[in-house]
Amino acid sequence: MQCLPKKSFSSKDEVLTFLGKESSRLVGIPAMEFKEQLLKREEQGSIEIAPGILLPHFESPSFTQSKVLLLSLNPEVKGWNSEINNVKLVIVILLKAEEERPVKQEIAAFTRKLADDKYLDELMKLGNEYNN
């Protein structure tokens, strides 16, 4: 898991643009493709896993490696979309197509932990500590 540097964002678009640039740098996907894929994923269903916590994720052959990115938002982004407000944490899972089994298992174990509110609180603290 990689904690991204703290920045101030005023909109969903600013967050996605930043995540696109970071993803391009970290896993080699073009920033525009990243943004398009995340928006497409969001159209398929809600990416909010708890109030104010988002889990956008997708798989792509464009990735040079799989990554989990953690972006703590302070101040929170008020209006993400018509259903999601006050976003304070974005956890992005970028899965390389045809990833090796051990990596897939590690990511699956991580996603199972996200069902635990205490674990989500720890991630929030981790993101805030990294960014202070």
C-alpha positions in Angstrom: 0.0 0.0 0.0 1.3 3.4 -0.9 0.2 6.6 0.9 0.1 9.5 -1.5 1.2 13.0 -0.4 -1.3 15.3 1.1 -2.8 17.9 -1.2 -5.9 20.0 -0.9 -8.7 19.3 -3.4 -11.9 21.1 -4.0 -13.6 18.6 -6.4 -13.8 15.1 -7.6 -12.2 16.1 -10.9 -9.1 17.5 -9.1 -8.8 14.2 -7.1 -9.1 12.1 -10.2 -6.6 14.2 -12.1 -4.1 13.9 -9.2 -4.7 10.1 -8.9 -4.3 9.8 -12.7 -0.9 11.5 -12.6 0.3 9.4 -9.6 -1.0 6.2 -11.3 0.9 7.1 -14.5 4.0 7.6 -12.5 3.6 4.5 -10.3 2.1 1.9 -12.7 2.5 3.3 -16.1 -1.1 3.8 -17.1 -1.8 7.0 -19.1 -3.5 9.5 -16.8 -6.4 9.9 -19.1 -7.0 6.2 -19.4 -6.9 6.0 -15.6 -9.5 8.7 -15.2 -11.8 7.1 -17.9 -11.5 3.7 -16.3 -12.4 5.0 -12.8 -15.4 6.9 -14.1 -16.5 3.8 -16.0 -16.2 1.7 -12.8 -18.2 4.3 -10.8 -21.0 4.0 -13.4 -21.2 0.3 -12.7 -22.1 0.9 -9.0 -21.3 2.8 -5.9 -17.6 2.9 -5.0 -18.4 4.1 -1.4 -17.7 1.3 1.1 -18.4 3.3 4.2 -19.5 6.9 4.8 -16.8 9.1 3.2 -14.6 6.2 2.1 -14.3 5.3 -1.5 -12.8 2.2 -3.1 -12.4 2.7 -6.8 -10.7 -0.3 -8.4 -10.1 -1.9 -11.8 -7.8 -4.2 -13.7 -5.8 -3.2 -16.8 -3.2 -4.7 -19.0 -1.6 -1.2 -19.1 -0.3 -1.6 -15.5 3.4 -2.4 -15.1 2.5 -3.7 -11.6 -0.4 -3.9 -9.2 -0.8 -1.1 -6.5 -3.0 -0.1 -3.7 -3.0 3.7 -3.2 -4.2 5.5 -0.1 -5.2 9.2 -0.4 -6.5 11.0 2.7 -8.5 14.1 1.9 -8.4 17.0 4.3 -10.5 19.0 3.9 -12.9 16.4 2.6 -14.4 16.7 -0.8 -18.0 17.7 -0.3 -19.9 16.6 -3.4 -18.4 13.6 -5.1 -21.6 12.8 -7.0 -25.3 12.9 -6.4 -25.1 10.0 -3.9 -21.7 10.4 -2.3 -20.7 13.4 -0.2 -18.0 14.4 2.3 -15.2 12.1 1.0 -12.3 11.9 3.3 -10.4 8.7 2.2 -9.9 7.2 -1.3 -8.4 3.7 -1.5 -7.5 2.9 -5.1 -6.8 -0.7 -6.2 -5.0 -1.0 -9.5 -4.7 -4.7 -10.5 -2.4 -5.7 -13.3 -4.1 -8.0 -15.8 -2.9 -11.6 -15.4 -1.3 -10.7 -12.1 0.5 -13.6 -10.2 -1.6 -15.6 -7.8 0.3 -14.5 -4.6 -0.3 -10.8 -5.4 -3.9 -11.4 -6.1 -4.3 -13.2 -2.8 -2.6 -10.4 -0.9 -4.9 -7.8 -2.4 -8.0 -10.1 -1.7 -6.9 -10.3 1.9 -6.6 -6.6 2.1 -10.1 -6.0 0.6 -11.6 -8.4 3.2 -10.1 -6.3 6.0 -12.0 -3.3 4.6 -15.2 -4.7 6.0 -13.9 -4.0 9.5 -14.7 -0.4 10.7 -11.7 -0.5 13.0 -9.4 -1.3 10.1 -10.9 1.6 8.1 -10.2 3.9 11.1 -6.6 2.7 11.1 -6.3 3.5 7.4 -7.7 7.0 8.0 -5.1 7.5 10.8 -2.3 6.1 8.7 -3.2 8.5 5.8 -3.4 11.4 8.2 -0.1 10.6 10.0 1.6 10.2 6.6 0.3 13.6 5.6 1.3 15.6 8.7 
